[in-house]
């Protein structure tokens, strides 16, 4: 029997100075070693962000 696991979080790359918007709705910056070069390809302000699905998403 194969058990499927549900996702426990959502992640995104915030670009174009949108980090503050995503923080307002409950996302937080996730520092991930070795990802700097890939994030930089999205632009100088790109950050990886995550939201735990156990926490409610807030209105912006």
C-alpha positions in Angstrom: 0.0 0.0 0.0 1.4 3.4 -1.0 0.8 6.3 1.3 0.7 9.8 -0.1 1.8 12.6 2.1 0.1 16.0 1.9 2.3 19.1 1.5 2.9 20.9 4.7 4.0 24.2 3.2 3.9 26.6 0.3 7.0 28.2 -1.1 7.7 30.9 -3.6 10.4 33.2 -4.9 9.5 36.9 -4.2 10.7 39.3 -6.8 10.3 42.9 -7.8 10.3 44.1 -4.2 7.3 42.0 -3.2 8.9 40.5 -0.1 6.9 42.8 2.2 3.6 41.9 0.6 4.3 38.2 1.1 5.3 38.7 4.7 2.0 40.5 5.3 0.1 37.4 4.3 2.2 35.1 6.4 5.2 34.0 4.4 8.7 34.2 5.8 12.1 34.3 4.3 13.8 30.9 4.1 17.6 31.0 3.9 18.8 28.0 2.0 22.6 27.5 1.6 23.8 27.1 -2.0 20.7 28.7 -3.5 22.1 32.2 -3.8 23.1 32.0 -7.5 19.8 30.5 -8.6 17.9 33.2 -6.7 20.1 35.9 -8.2 19.0 34.8 -11.7 15.5 36.1 -10.8 16.9 39.5 -9.9 18.9 41.3 -7.1 16.0 41.3 -4.6 14.8 37.7 -5.1 14.2 35.8 -1.9 12.9 32.3 -1.2 9.8 32.4 1.1 7.8 29.7 2.8 4.4 29.5 4.5 3.4 26.7 6.8 0.0 25.4 5.9 -0.8 24.8 9.6 -0.8 28.6 9.9 -3.7 30.7 8.4 -3.0 32.9 5.5 -3.7 36.5 6.5 -5.4 39.2 4.3 -2.9 41.6 2.7 
